[in-house]
Amino acid sequence: MFKNLRVPANLFGVVMWVVSLVFAGFLSGLGSQIVADLPRLENRLSVEQFIDPPALQRTRDATNTLDRARRALEQTRQQQQLAMTAASNAYTSARAAYENWLATRNATTDPAQDPEVIQRTRALDALKSTERAAQSAIERTDQGLLDTDQALTQQRRQLAELTEAAQGAYRSARFKQEMRVFGARLALTLPLLVVAGWLVAKKRRSDYWPLMRGFVLFAVFTFFFELVPYLPSYGGYVRSVVGIVLTVIAGHFVIKAMRRYLAKRQEAAAKTEDERRQSLGYEDALKKMAANVCPGCERAIVMAGTSGNAAGGGTSTTHSSSNFCVHCGMKLFDACGQCQTRKNAFFHYCPSCGVDAKVAV
């Protein structure tokens, strides 16, 4: 499309776009740092800040005391469980030995062993008492754990009630803080968008437009991609409203531009070919010809066709480029006056012999 334009001009356009993008990138990096640091303007709020301090402290102290008591009871129960296991094992072992001895005594029926029977029975009773005492200690500890758990549940319920009572004040304060931070962010980004709109409307023909274009890209990126992630839940409405407004404004200018273009086309159609040719820029004409578009009416160049009737009744068709636009009649191709080479009518010199195109016929 741009093959007939000056190479430096094309390269310059590409470089200027690179400059715009690089400039926008550095500005966006700076803007991201600034926007990210804006929340530090406010202290981070927590719901505990809105709970009655004495009540909160009492609840926490009671909870901590109960937690320590519970940990102590759990450690005691572990020790008691070990003692219970040892007592139970000792009783089981002694009982098994006693039963074996008793079976032997019954077999021998020796009366002299009756005092030992009584002694062994008492020893078993003592071991059983020790086992029961260990079991009772575990039961008392379990009761203490149960009482402690119930007290902890009560304290946690009180803390939950205090937290719930403070939620209203906390949400209100957080909303106000979000509004302040949002206002600061919006005050930073919205003027950038306004300045960008003014640059687009007034400075597009400026020599420094590539840098201004970079600023425009930065402003749009900052508003729609840097501001939005930090917005409160209602921030999406702001983005949608701004997007709608910008779309309406852009649509308004596009419609007006289209109307101006159509009016200009109608005005150009009423002019003679010489007047239209003089109003065309050289580069613009070459660009449109390279795109196979008539520079005069901007319609596609129609290929001329010739049809012939063969002897056998068949039809053969050949195609070649038209010398004139079939829509507006503008001359598109002519012949060199020196070598008669067919050439683009907008060339300044013949591409075959280099003669000035003014001598073309």
Sequence and secondary structure as in RCSB ss.txt:
>XXXX:A:sequence
MFKNLRVPANLFGVVMWVVSLVFAGFLSGLGSQIVADLPRLENRLSVEQFIDPPALQRTRDATNTLDRARRALEQ
TRQQQQLAMTAASNAYTSARAAYENWLATRNATTDPAQDPEVIQRTRALDALKSTERAAQSAIERTDQGLLDTDQ
ALTQQRRQLAELTEAAQGAYRSARFKQEMRVFGARLALTLPLLVVAGWLVAKKRRSDYWPLMRGFVLFAVFTFFF
ELVPYLPSYGGYVRSVVGIVLTVIAGHFVIKAMRRYLAKRQEAAAKTEDERRQSLGYEDALKKMAANVCPGCERA
IVMAGTSGNAAGGGTSTTHSSSNFCVHCGMKLFDACGQCQTRKNAFFHYCPSCGVDAKVAV
>XXXX:A:secstr
  TTS HHHHHHHHHHHHHHHHHHHHHHHHHHHHHHHGGGGS    GGGGS HHHHHHHHHHHHHHHHHHHHHHH
HHHHHHHHHHHHHHHHHHHHHHHHHHHHHHHHHT GGGHHHHHHHHHHHHHHHHHHHHHHHHHHHHHHHHHHHHH
HHHHHHHHHHHHHHHHHHHHHHHHHHHHHHHHHHHHHHHHHHHHHHHHHHHH TTSTTHHHHHHHHHHHHHIIII
IIGGGS TTHHHHHHHHHHHHHHHHHHHHHHHHHHHHHHHHHHHTS HHHHHHHS HHHHHHHHHTTB TTT  B
   EEEEEE TTS EEEEEE  SB TTT  B EEE TTT  EEETT SB TTT  BGGG  
